[in-house]
Amino acid sequence: MKLIVTLDRDETGMIVAECPAIPGCISQGRTEDEAMTNIREAIQACVESRAANGMPLTVATREVEVAV
């Protein structure tokens, strides 16, 4: 399963990783590598939890273009 994740630095300097296709699936790390490792673990746990509760594994995400 391939999923998009976002990486953003918070006010404390931590890298916050989030998987938009799985509501509430978020993790962090001191480095991008650590954040990526942690979000992989979080995704696995979220998918297992959603499956156990009869929920869809992911929600639909779409890419849109906007002028800025």
N, C-alpha and C positions, 0 to 999 in steps of 0.2 A: 504494500500500500504506500503510495507516495502522496504526501500532503505538503501544502505550503505552510511555512512558519514565518512569523515576523520577529525581528530582533530590534530592540530599542534600548538605549541606555537610560536608566532612571536617574533621579536627582542624587542618589548615593553612589553612582558609578557602576551599579550592577547592570548586567545585560539581561533584559526581560525578554523571554521567548514566549510566543503565543501561537496557537494553532486556530485560525479563524473558523475552520470547518468543524471544530468540536467546541461548542460553547463551554466556557469556563476552563479550558485546557491551557494552563499557563505555568511557566516555571522561570527560573533565573539561574545565573551563574556569574562568577567573577570575570570570566572570559567568554568570548563567543563559543569556543570549543566546549567549555563546561556547560554553557547554556544549551547548546545543541544536544549534548549528551543527556542533560536533565529533561529537555522537552521530549526527547524520544521516549524516555521512561514514563513521563506524564501522559503522552499519547497512548502508550500501551495500556496504562492503567485506566485511562478514560474510556478507551475502546472496550476493554474487558467489562468495565462497570456498565456502560451503555448496553452492551450485548446481554449481560446478566439481567438487566431491567427491561429487556424487550424494546429498547429504544433504537432508532436508526443510529448506525455507527457515526455518521457525519451529517451535517446539514449542507445544503447547496450554497456554494459561493460562486460569485460571478465577477468578472473583471469589467470595469466600465472606464470610459475615457471622458475626462472633463477638461475644459480649458482653464488654465490658471495664468 
